[in-house]
Amino acid sequence: MRILATALALLATTPALAQQAEWTGFHGDKMAQKYSHSTQITPENVGQLEKVWELHTGDVSNGKGDIPGTVWSATPIVANDTVYIGTPFYRVIALEPDTGRVKWTYDPQTLLKALTQPELKNRGVTYWAASDGSTGTCSKRIYLGTMTGQIHALDADTGELCQDFGEGGILDVNQWNRPDANFPLSQLQPPTVYKDTLLLGWAGKDWVDSKNPLGSVHAVDARTGELKWKFYSIPDDYPGKTGAANVWTAMSVDEANGLVYLPVSSPSPDFYGGDRKETIPYATSVTALNGDTGEVVWSRQLVYHDIWDYDINAAPTLIDIPKDGGTVPALVQTTKMGMYFVLNRLTGEPIFPIEDRPVPQSDVEGEASSPVQPFPTLPKAATTDEWSGVFKLADVASFGWCSRKAAELRSEGRYTPPSLQGSLAFPATAGGHQWGGGAVDPESGIFYINNSNVVQIYQLIERAEYDKLASGGSEAEGGLFPMNGAPYGFRLTNFLNPLGMPCWKPPFGQMSAIDLKTGETLWQEPFGQVQQWGFYMPESWGSPTIGGPVVTKTGLIFIGGSMDARVRALDAKTGAVLWKAQVDAPAVSIPAVFDYKGREYVLFTAGGNSIIKPQVGDQLVAFALPE
């Protein structure tokens, strides 16, 4: 009987082992689907999940000492029978998937200074294996980027530098930067792999100066680091004063069709476009390139003349949508505006119609805002076109402060432009959707995505007045951003009352399911909980959310992302919470879901992000069913 039971158990676990043994990229796979074929954990047994191992890296800072604060948004990579993780101190740690025992570590001894960001940031590492099947040293590699703009190539088995890459295993991406650049091309997002090519975007500090390095993507040989091609989003001869429109987040890849997809950010300065009135077609766009040559195949601009910092901030999700007995090659591009652009990924043509609609116009001297903006007709945006109104509880608690403040501000719905008096921005740069993007079940064509409902105040400040305000101390901590070279500085604040309570009605965060076959929203539910002053707010309020979901073949959604530092499993049919567990800090990344030696694991990075809560951590934690 025991032999029979063992045989049945092996039969049950073998298919799962074959289905999802790896999780090789920031979004799980190159198509950014964040889908797990694993079948061991189901809606019926997910409540039994338990913590099976954890690792504390020690690479964490609250910013109160000599080291800047940390933001850890790294997806754990699972490949080569190993878990790989990058840290905010830019170390790499390789671990056994079932025990968390450390196999090796690598320390680049890089400068721990916030050169281009307010904090030390890391979104993980990249795994690459030679496409020709070659073996031996460095035939499998891990790539790590640093704030200073270097890519380190490591042997995946040993952690030793691959000497044939760059100079002694290190590629300096700054060699392609402008000579007059005001910052390095920070490599905070791990490279995207296309065949034997690495695609490198970069992060900068476009909120500081009007004139910045021009947005660029560099494609380099995965073995040598030699440049294959480069793409610029802004031409060298652009007559205005601008820069950025870079790709600071992950990209996605359709290797079968030889295409790579770039989510391109906004041009600088972020909130004033009076000195960049000429069209910049690739800015705030999703752009498809030939992966072998870098030539533009198609591009679709999703915000015209962006003055809201509406970076396209997540890799588009690629899916063949089931339709009429066949499939349509599609992508879903999420946005900070809470909108979804569903396009044919081979041509860029809309699968659901997109309309140019009139939007509010700027009253700021020198500005020339676009009279229209593109609106998808389907799917319905996760966020409404206007903020929900004053939250009565916050208003009463502050003796009417929220109502009085709202009456002082310009508020004309979606795309209300920044103003001198201050404008209510909803959705604002905080989202809507953030860099985690969505997850899709490729069999059903259902897309799952979390969003925030956050109202912020955008205020332009005339240069002389701004300089007086900024002279008193740290600008970013006071919500001040100089936009040097422009006639205005900028103040960004959350619409909170003096007690720190949101002045807008909940829910503050949600989870949605969308049928991509029809564009119908199947359900939308509050997601997460706000934790403040030692209390948990009602679940119906939801929470601002950063990080992305994973959906499984069995109908589960795994996600961290909320203020309360809990990780959750949701029922994909309804959005109901089926399991949750406390971790050390908000898990503001994407979990990894994989099988190893017949057991399915869900692995979270709990590192925190100051955007949603000043709580940081250094915990990597794995959950599984009891053995």
C-alpha positions in Angstrom: 0.0 0.0 0.0 2.8 2.4 0.9 4.5 1.7 -2.5 1.3 2.3 -4.3 0.8 5.6 -2.5 4.3 6.7 -3.3 3.8 5.9 -7.0 0.6 7.8 -7.1 2.3 10.8 -5.4 5.1 10.7 -8.0 2.5 10.6 -10.8 0.8 13.6 -9.3 3.9 15.7 -9.0 5.8 14.8 -12.1 3.6 16.9 -14.5 3.9 19.9 -12.3 7.7 19.5 -12.2 7.8 19.4 -16.0 5.5 22.4 -16.3 7.2 25.1 -14.2 10.8 24.3 -13.2 12.0 27.8 -13.9 11.1 31.5 -13.5 13.8 33.1 -15.6 12.9 36.8 -15.8 11.5 39.9 -14.1 8.0 39.0 -15.4 8.5 35.2 -15.2 9.1 34.9 -18.9 10.0 37.1 -21.9 6.4 37.7 -22.9 5.7 39.2 -19.4 2.8 36.9 -18.8 3.5 36.1 -15.2 1.8 32.8 -15.6 2.6 29.6 -13.7 1.7 26.2 -15.1 2.2 24.6 -11.7 -0.8 22.7 -10.4 0.1 21.5 -6.9 -1.3 24.6 -5.1 -5.0 25.0 -5.7 -7.8 27.2 -4.4 -8.8 24.3 -2.3 -5.5 23.8 -0.5 -3.8 27.2 -0.7 -4.9 28.0 2.9 -2.4 25.4 4.1 0.6 27.3 2.7 3.4 27.7 5.3 6.7 29.4 5.4 9.5 26.8 4.5 12.6 29.0 4.5 13.7 32.7 4.5 16.9 34.6 4.0 17.8 38.0 5.4 20.4 39.6 3.2 21.6 42.3 5.5 21.5 44.7 2.6 19.0 47.2 4.0 19.0 50.8 5.1 16.4 53.2 6.4 18.4 56.1 5.2 19.2 57.6 8.6 22.9 56.7 8.5 25.6 57.1 6.0 24.0 54.8 3.5 20.9 56.0 1.6 17.6 54.2 2.2 16.9 51.1 0.2 14.1 50.2 -2.2 14.0 46.5 -3.1 11.8 45.4 -5.9 13.7 42.4 -7.2 11.9 39.4 -8.7 13.7 36.2 -7.7 15.1 34.3 -10.7 14.8 30.5 -10.7 17.0 28.7 -13.3 19.9 26.3 -13.4 18.5 24.5 -10.2 19.2 27.8 -8.3 17.4 30.9 -7.0 19.3 34.1 -7.9 18.5 37.5 -6.3 20.1 40.9 -6.5 20.1 43.3 -3.5 19.9 47.1 -3.1 23.6 47.0 -2.2 24.1 45.4 -5.7 25.2 42.0 -4.5 24.1 38.8 -6.0 23.1 35.8 -3.9 22.6 32.3 -5.3 20.5 29.8 -3.2 19.2 26.3 -3.1 15.5 26.5 -4.1 14.2 24.1 -1.5 16.2 25.1 1.5 17.4 28.7 1.0 21.0 27.6 1.7 23.4 30.1 0.1 25.5 28.6 -2.7 27.6 31.7 -3.5 27.6 35.4 -3.3 29.1 38.2 -5.4 29.9 41.7 -4.2 30.8 44.3 -7.0 32.2 46.7 -4.4 30.3 49.5 -6.1 29.6 52.9 -4.7 26.6 53.0 -2.5 25.4 56.5 -3.3 22.0 57.7 -4.6 23.4 59.1 -7.8 20.2 59.1 -9.9 17.5 58.1 -7.5 16.5 59.3 -4.0 17.4 55.8 -2.7 19.4 52.7 -3.5 17.2 50.6 -5.8 17.5 47.1 -7.3 15.0 45.2 -9.4 17.0 42.0 -9.6 19.2 40.1 -12.0 19.0 38.5 -15.4 19.7 34.9 -16.4 21.1 33.9 -19.8 22.1 30.5 -21.3 23.9 30.1 -24.6 21.4 29.4 -27.4 23.8 27.1 -29.2 23.7 24.6 -26.3 27.4 25.1 -25.5 28.6 24.1 -22.0 31.4 25.1 -19.8 32.4 28.2 -17.9 30.1 31.2 -18.5 27.8 29.3 -20.9 25.2 30.2 -18.3 25.4 33.7 -16.9 23.9 36.1 -14.4 23.9 39.8 -15.1 23.8 42.5 -12.4 23.4 46.2 -13.0 24.5 49.0 -10.6 23.5 52.6 -9.9 26.9 53.7 -11.3 25.9 52.3 -14.7 27.9 49.0 -15.0 26.7 45.5 -15.9 28.6 42.7 -14.2 28.5 39.2 -16.0 28.9 36.2 -13.7 29.2 32.5 -14.2 25.8 31.1 -13.0 27.5 28.1 -11.4 30.2 29.8 -9.4 29.6 33.6 -9.3 33.0 34.3 -10.9 33.2 37.2 -13.4 33.1 36.2 -17.0 36.3 37.7 -18.3 35.3 37.9 -21.9 32.4 40.3 -21.2 33.3 44.0 -21.3 36.5 44.7 -19.4 37.2 41.7 -17.2 33.6 40.8 -16.8 32.2 44.4 -16.3 30.6 46.5 -19.0 30.5 50.3 -18.5 27.3 51.5 -20.1 28.3 55.1 -19.6 30.6 54.8 -22.6 27.5 55.6 -24.6 26.3 58.5 -22.4 26.5 62.1 -23.6 29.8 63.8 -22.6 27.9 66.6 -20.9 25.5 64.2 -19.0 24.4 65.2 -15.5 24.1 61.6 -14.3 25.3 58.0 -15.1 23.1 55.6 -17.0 22.0 53.7 -13.9 21.3 50.0 -14.5 18.6 49.4 -11.8 16.4 47.2 -14.0 18.1 44.0 -15.0 18.7 43.6 -18.8 16.1 42.0 -21.0 17.3 39.0 -23.0 16.6 38.6 -26.7 18.3 35.4 -28.0 22.0 36.1 -27.4 21.5 39.8 -27.0 21.0 41.9 -23.9 18.7 45.0 -24.1 19.8 47.8 -21.8 17.6 50.7 -20.8 18.6 53.1 -18.0 17.3 55.2 -15.1 18.2 58.9 -14.6 16.9 61.9 -12.8 14.7 63.8 -15.2 13.0 65.7 -12.5 16.2 67.7 -11.8 17.1 69.3 -15.2 15.2 70.2 -18.3 18.1 69.0 -20.5 19.0 65.4 -20.0 20.6 62.5 -21.9 18.4 61.5 -24.7 16.4 58.3 -24.1 18.2 55.3 -25.5 18.3 51.5 -25.5 21.5 49.7 -26.2 21.6 46.1 -27.5 24.9 44.3 -26.6 26.3 40.8 -27.3 25.5 38.6 -24.2 29.0 37.0 -24.4 31.2 40.0 -25.1 29.2 43.2 -24.3 30.0 44.6 -27.8 27.4 47.0 -29.0 25.0 45.5 -31.7 22.6 48.4 -32.2 21.1 51.4 -30.4 17.8 53.1 -30.4 17.1 56.8 -29.5 13.6 58.0 -28.6 14.6 61.7 -29.2 16.6 62.7 -32.3 20.0 64.4 -31.8 18.9 67.4 -33.7 15.7 68.0 -31.6 15.4 71.8 -31.4 13.8 72.0 -27.9 15.2 71.7 -24.4 14.5 68.2 -23.3 15.9 64.6 -22.8 14.9 61.4 -21.0 12.0 59.5 -22.7 14.1 56.6 -21.6 13.2 52.9 -20.8 13.8 52.5 -17.1 11.6 49.4 -16.6 11.5 45.9 -18.1 10.9 45.2 -21.8 9.1 42.2 -23.4 10.1 39.9 -26.2 8.4 38.0 -29.0 11.3 35.9 -30.2 9.2 33.9 -32.7 8.5 37.2 -34.6 11.8 38.8 -33.9 10.3 41.8 -32.0 11.1 43.5 -28.7 8.7 46.0 -27.1 9.8 49.1 -25.3 7.7 51.0 -22.7 9.0 54.5 -23.2 8.9 57.1 -20.4 8.0 60.8 -20.5 10.4 63.5 -21.8 12.0 66.0 -19.5 11.1 68.3 -17.8 8.3 66.1 -16.5 5.6 68.7 -15.8 6.3 71.6 -18.2 6.6 71.2 -22.0 6.8 74.9 -23.1 10.4 74.3 -24.2 9.7 71.1 -26.0 6.7 71.9 -28.1 7.8 70.0 -31.2 6.4 66.5 -31.5 8.5 63.7 -29.9 6.6 60.7 -31.3 8.4 57.9 -29.3 8.0 59.7 -25.9 5.4 58.1 -23.6 4.8 55.3 -26.1 4.9 51.6 -26.6 7.4 50.9 -29.4 8.2 47.7 -31.2 11.7 47.2 -32.6 13.3 44.5 -34.8 15.3 42.6 -32.2 18.2 41.9 -34.6 18.6 45.4 -36.0 16.9 47.9 -33.6 14.8 49.3 -36.5 11.4 50.6 -35.5 8.6 48.3 -36.7 5.8 50.3 -35.2 5.1 52.8 -32.4 2.0 54.1 -30.7 2.1 57.2 -28.5 -0.2 56.8 -25.5 0.1 60.4 -24.2 0.5 63.4 -26.4 2.9 66.1 -25.1 3.2 64.5 -21.7 3.2 67.0 -18.8 2.0 64.6 -16.1 5.0 62.2 -15.8 2.9 59.4 -17.2 5.8 57.2 -18.0 4.9 54.0 -19.7 6.3 52.0 -16.9 5.7 48.3 -17.4 6.6 45.8 -20.0 3.6 45.1 -22.2 2.1 41.6 -21.7 2.1 39.5 -24.9 -0.7 37.0 -25.5 -2.4 35.3 -28.4 -6.0 36.1 -27.7 -8.4 33.3 -28.5 -10.9 34.5 -31.0 -13.2 33.0 -33.7 -11.5 29.5 -33.5 -8.0 31.0 -33.9 -5.9 33.6 -32.1 -4.9 37.3 -32.5 -1.3 38.2 -31.7 -1.8 40.9 -29.1 -0.2 42.9 -26.3 -1.7 44.6 -23.3 0.0 47.9 -22.3 -0.9 49.1 -18.8 -0.4 52.7 -17.9 -0.1 55.1 -14.9 -3.5 56.5 -16.1 -5.1 53.2 -15.2 -5.9 52.6 -18.9 -5.3 49.5 -21.0 -4.2 49.7 -24.6 -4.8 46.3 -26.3 -2.9 46.3 -29.6 -2.0 43.8 -32.4 1.6 43.3 -31.4 2.7 42.7 -35.0 1.3 46.0 -36.4 0.4 48.2 -33.4 -3.2 48.5 -34.6 -5.9 48.7 -31.9 -7.8 45.5 -31.2 -10.4 47.7 -29.3 -11.0 51.2 -30.7 -9.0 54.2 -29.4 -10.6 57.6 -29.6 -8.9 61.1 -29.4 -11.0 63.1 -27.0 -10.8 66.7 -25.8 -9.1 67.3 -22.5 -8.6 70.3 -20.2 -6.1 72.9 -21.5 -3.1 74.5 -19.6 -3.4 78.2 -18.5 0.3 78.4 -17.7 2.3 81.0 -19.7 4.5 79.3 -22.3 2.8 75.9 -22.2 1.0 74.4 -25.2 -0.9 71.4 -24.0 -2.4 68.9 -26.4 -6.0 69.6 -27.1 -6.8 65.8 -27.2 -5.6 62.6 -25.7 -6.1 59.0 -26.7 -8.8 57.0 -24.8 -9.3 53.3 -25.3 -13.0 52.4 -25.6 -12.3 49.0 -24.1 -11.3 47.6 -21.6 -12.8 50.1 -19.2 -10.0 52.0 -17.3 -9.3 50.7 -13.7 -9.5 54.3 -12.5 -12.4 56.7 -13.1 -12.1 59.8 -15.2 -12.6 62.0 -12.1 -11.5 61.5 -8.5 -14.2 60.2 -6.2 -14.7 63.4 -4.2 -13.8 64.4 -0.6 -13.5 61.6 1.9 -16.0 62.7 4.6 -14.1 61.0 7.5 -10.9 62.8 6.6 -12.8 66.1 6.1 -14.5 65.9 9.4 -11.3 64.9 11.3 -9.6 67.9 9.9 -12.5 70.4 10.4 -13.2 70.7 6.7 -9.6 71.1 5.6 -10.0 68.7 2.6 -13.1 70.5 1.3 -11.4 73.9 1.6 -8.2 72.7 -0.1 -10.1 71.1 -2.9 -12.0 74.3 -3.6 -8.6 76.1 -4.0 -7.3 73.7 -6.7 -7.9 73.3 -10.3 -9.9 70.0 -10.8 -11.4 69.2 -14.2 -11.0 65.4 -14.3 -8.5 63.3 -16.2 -5.6 65.2 -17.8 -6.1 68.3 -15.7 -2.8 70.1 -16.4 -0.3 71.3 -13.8 -1.1 74.9 -12.8 0.3 77.8 -10.7 -2.6 77.5 -8.3 -2.2 73.7 -8.0 -4.2 71.0 -9.8 -5.8 67.8 -8.4 -4.2 65.1 -10.5 -6.1 61.8 -10.7 -4.7 59.4 -11.7 -1.3 61.0 -10.9 2.3 59.9 -11.4 1.8 57.3 -8.5 -0.8 55.5 -10.7 -3.0 53.9 -11.8 -0.8 51.0 -12.6 2.9 50.7 -11.7 5.9 48.8 -13.0 4.6 45.4 -12.0 2.2 45.3 -14.9 -0.5 42.5 -15.1 -0.6 38.8 -15.4 -2.5 36.8 -18.0 -3.9 33.3 -18.3 -3.0 32.4 -21.9 -5.6 29.7 -22.1 -8.6 31.7 -21.0 -7.4 35.1 -22.2 -8.2 36.7 -18.8 -5.9 39.5 -17.6 -5.4 40.3 -13.9 -4.0 43.6 -12.7 -3.7 45.7 -9.5 -4.1 49.4 -9.4 -3.8 52.4 -7.0 -6.4 55.2 -6.6 -4.1 58.0 -5.5 -4.9 61.8 -5.8 -1.9 64.1 -5.9 -1.5 67.9 -6.2 0.6 69.2 -9.1 1.8 72.8 -8.7 4.2 74.8 -10.9 6.1 77.5 -9.1 7.7 80.4 -10.9 11.5 80.1 -10.9 12.4 83.0 -8.5 9.9 81.8 -5.9 10.9 78.2 -6.3 14.6 79.0 -5.7 13.7 80.7 -2.4 11.6 77.7 -1.3 14.3 75.2 -2.3 17.1 77.0 -0.5 16.0 75.7 2.9 17.1 72.1 2.5 16.5 68.8 0.6 14.2 69.4 -2.3 12.8 65.9 -2.9 11.9 65.4 0.7 9.7 68.5 0.6 8.1 67.4 -2.7 10.0 70.0 -4.6 11.6 69.2 -8.0 13.7 71.9 -9.7 13.3 71.3 -13.5 16.4 73.5 -13.9 16.4 75.3 -17.2 12.6 75.7 -17.2 10.9 78.9 -16.1 9.1 76.9 -13.4 10.0 74.5 -10.6 7.5 71.9 -9.4 5.8 70.8 -6.1 4.3 67.3 -5.9 2.3 66.4 -2.8 -0.3 63.7 -1.9 -3.7 65.1 -1.2 -3.7 64.4 2.5 -5.1 66.4 5.4 -2.8 67.7 8.2 -3.4 64.4 10.1 -2.0 62.4 7.1 -5.4 61.0 6.1 -6.3 60.7 2.4 -8.7 63.4 1.4 -10.3 61.3 -1.3 -12.8 58.4 -1.0 -11.6 54.8 -0.9 -11.0 52.2 -2.2 -7.3 53.2 -2.4 -6.3 50.1 -4.3 -8.1 47.4 -6.4 -7.6 44.2 -8.3 -9.4 43.6 -11.6 -10.0 40.7 -14.0 -10.5 41.5 -17.7 -11.6 39.2 -20.5 -9.4 40.1 -23.4 -11.7 38.4 -25.8 -14.4 40.9 -25.2 -12.8 43.8 -23.3 -15.3 43.2 -20.5 -14.2 43.7 -16.9 -15.3 40.5 -15.1 -14.7 41.8 -11.6 -13.0 44.6 -9.7 -12.5 44.3 -5.9 -10.7 46.4 -3.2 -7.2 45.0 -2.7 -4.9 45.1 0.3 -5.2 47.0 3.6 -3.9 50.4 4.8 -1.9 50.0 8.0 -1.4 53.3 9.8 -0.9 54.4 13.4 -0.7 50.7 14.5 -4.2 49.9 13.0 -5.5 48.1 10.0 -8.1 50.0 8.1 -11.2 48.2 6.7 -10.5 45.8 3.8 -13.2 47.6 1.8 -10.8 50.6 1.7 -8.1 48.7 -0.1 -4.5 50.0 -0.2 -2.2 51.8 -2.6 -0.3 49.0 -4.3 3.1 48.6 -6.0 4.3 45.3 -7.5 2.7 42.8 -9.8 0.6 39.6 -9.6 1.2 36.1 -10.8 -1.7 33.9 -12.0 -1.5 30.1 -11.9 -3.1 27.4 -14.0 -5.2 26.3 -11.0 -6.9 29.7 -10.7 -4.9 31.5 -8.1 -3.4 35.0 -8.0 -0.3 35.5 -5.9 0.7 39.1 -5.0 2.3 41.2 -2.3 2.2 44.9 -3.0 0.1 46.5 -0.3 0.9 48.8 2.6 0.1 46.2 5.3 3.2 44.0 4.4 1.1 40.9 3.7 1.4 38.6 0.8 -1.8 37.0 -0.5 -3.4 34.4 -2.7 -6.7 35.4 -4.4 -9.3 33.4 -6.1 -8.9 34.3 -9.8 -12.7 33.8 -10.4 -13.8 36.3 -7.8 -10.9 38.2 -6.3 -11.6 36.8 -2.8 -8.7 36.4 -0.5 -8.0 32.7 0.1 -4.7 33.0 2.0 -2.4 35.7 3.4 0.7 35.9 5.5 2.7 38.6 7.2 6.2 39.5 5.9 8.8 41.9 7.1 8.0 44.8 4.7 5.7 45.5 1.7 6.6 43.0 -1.0 6.7 45.5 -3.8 7.9 43.2 -6.5 6.7 40.2 -8.5 6.7 36.7 -6.8 8.3 33.7 -8.4 6.2 30.5 -8.6 8.0 27.3 -9.5 8.4 23.5 -8.9 11.5 22.0 -7.5 12.0 18.3 -6.7 8.2 17.7 -6.9 7.2 20.6 -4.6 5.7 23.9 -5.7 7.1 27.1 -4.1 5.9 30.7 -4.0 8.8 33.1 -3.4 8.5 36.7 -2.3 11.0 39.6 -1.9 9.9 41.7 1.1 11.9 44.9 0.7 9.6 47.9 0.9 9.2 51.1 -1.1 8.9 54.6 0.3 6.3 55.5 -2.2 3.7 53.5 -0.3 5.2 53.3 3.2 8.5 54.2 4.9 9.2 50.6 5.9 12.1 48.6 4.5 13.2 45.0 4.7 15.8 42.5 3.5 13.7 39.3 3.6 13.4 36.7 0.9 10.8 34.2 1.9 9.4 30.9 0.4 6.1 29.3 1.0 4.9 25.8 0.1 2.3 23.2 1.2 3.3 20.9 4.1 5.3 17.9 2.9 
